[in-house]
Amino acid sequence: MDASLSLAITLNKTKGATALLLGSGISSAAGILTGWGVTLNLVQQVAALQKADPDPDPATWYKNKYGEEPDYAKLLELLAPTATERQRLLRDYFIPTEEDRDQNRKTPTKAHRAIAELVSKGYIRVILTTNFDPLLEQALEEVGVHPSIVSDVSGIKGMMPMQHEQITIIKLHGHYLDTRLRNTPAELAKYEPELNQLLDRVFDEYGLLIAGWSGVWDTALRDALLRCPTRRFSTYWTTMGSLAEAAKPLARQRAAQIIPIESADSFFQDLAEKVLALEDLAQPHPVSTPVAVAIMKRYLLVDTQRIRLQELVTDEVERVWTLAGTLIPTVSPASEVMKQTILAIDQLCERTLYFLGLGSYWAGQMHQTLWLRAVIRLSKLKVNKESSSAVWSAYHDYPMLLCFYAVGLGATAAGDYDLLLNLLIDTKLHYRENYPQQKPAERLDNVIQQEYMQPVEEQASKLYLNEHLQRVLRPVFTGVIPDDTLYREAFDELEYLMTLVFFAESPTQNTMFGREFYRGLYMTRRRGWSRPNIHIEAIRDKLKAAGAKGLLLQRGLFNNSVSEQETAITKLDELMNLINSRL
């Protein structure tokens, strides 16, 4: 499974059991200097007072000048002897001016705010950080969370048990207003016994998500991780490149799952969206699906309830439109990830499929605009930009494909060919921004035959997704089509008519034998039989017998030409024979 999706599930299922370990990479996007960066800048100010040039290596200049490594506290004492002067000096590093705010500097980043949202929902209860800045605390205050902060040994002695706090932030190297900051290699090499004991507890009792921390400089923190022999919960480590050599033993010790990311902002935003989407999925609907369907049936029967029906269906479609993109991963797919993603979207769309499928069956003509608008709405899904690559693009269309089939199958089973052909011919589906709308012929073919929509072991069949759609939609129609054979026949009829309509829409591009050809399960029903698919033959013969009055020609397909329609049907027969000869 994709490690980022696994992490989201872990946070969702083991609420509060994962601690964060955050390094300077979390705040770098805000223009905040690291602790060592502040120290070197203070060295430069000391040098300026002495009219000296410390570049290119301020630390070496200081050591040569004073015979010791730069010390944060001593530097502050040199530059700002009183507490008031120190606070004013340090504010320039960590507190934004109006100009900083205009440029989004020294203010909480998207990563900070996403973490704060996870904390407010109870998914994170402990945060370890090597950062001095107050950005995380500010982000938490914005969502009404008042953190318990521990930044020195005295704070450890007086702290409340972590399980009784909404959030405990342990500032491992101190707070920016405290002169007892850890900066130098010597200061980072060893922790007090009290802090070591606290870290031993956290690393033993909690899982871990490491972000923005390289593991290179903080010797005492590395030792604490290596010292912990147990792994009660999983460890995840984000990285914007390869792990540093110093970090690799830690990753092995914790059996960490490595998550490549582009930035802390995009990663934590995506993580929060996934976790909250899983939360929404787990929330019980105000009524169960059977009760919701019963309510819809009552609205269908009473014309005065038209507005309530529209609100019921539209609200459900909007829920899918908002949440589906958050379930789509952001990394290169593996078969298990692809399957899990499809199943998660199936679960999200379940009630929508009942509404659209059964609504189309019971009252297709009366409310067909409602059903068709739902499909159109989902054809322009709210896109998760982090997973908008070609690999995952088809997954953004999968909810639309599900609902297209639900409406089509409901119309077919009810014999409502006007609704069916409006869906297949007249529906204009959105694509991406600045792209023209597409007819279903091109859009659905691109989705259902997209190789990335099929797990590797299933790609040879070319019909994996068709089979999956048939299984997913079966429960929707059990009450109105109880017989499995009749259900399969309705499914076959839908796909056969889809094939003919789509071929009529783009005869020059659709080679009938190439990848562009829209395949359906009806082509495989002859497997092991000595005779053709009788139900499909009956539909074919009915179309031929109707001549110019046939339902496809009446809608202007095949240029209203009986001969063009018969040519297409004949080619389709040949293709079915060819496919079955290879099964």
FENPE-V720040 format. One line per field, one symbol per residue. ss: DSSP state (2 for helix, 1 for strand, 0 for the rest). phi: phi as a letter, one per 30 degrees, with the letter a starting at -180 (. if undefined). Layout:
ss: ???
phi: ???
//
This chain:
ss: 0022222222222000011111022202220000222222222222222000000002222222220000022222222000222222222222000222220000000222222222220000011110000022222222000001110022222200022200011110000000000000222200002222222222222011111000000022222222200000001111100000222222222000111100022222222222222222220000002222222222222022222222222222222222222220000000222222222222222222222222222220000222222222220000002220022222222222222222222222220022222222220110000000011222222222002220022222200222222222222220000002222222222222222222222000000000000000222200000000022222222222222220222200222202222222222222222222200
phi: .edddddededddbeicccccccdddcdddidddedddedddeddddddchccddcbeddeddddciadecedddddddbdcddddddddeddbcdddddddchchbedddedddeddddcidbbbbcbcdddcddddddddciccdcccbadddddcddeedccdacccddcjcddcdddcbdeddddacdeddddddeddddcbdbccbibdidccdddedddddddcbdbdcbbdbcadddedddddddechdddcdbcadeddddddddddddddddddddebdeeddddddeddddcddcedddddeddddddddedcedddcdbcedbeddddddddddedddeddddddddddddbdddbdedddddddeddbddddddbcdedcedddcdeddededdddddddddicdddeddddccdccdbceicddbdeedddddddcddddceedcdddibededddddddeddcedcbddddddddddddedddedddddddbddcddiccddddcbdedcddeiccbddddddddeddddddhdcdddddcidhhhcdddddddddddeddddddddcd
//
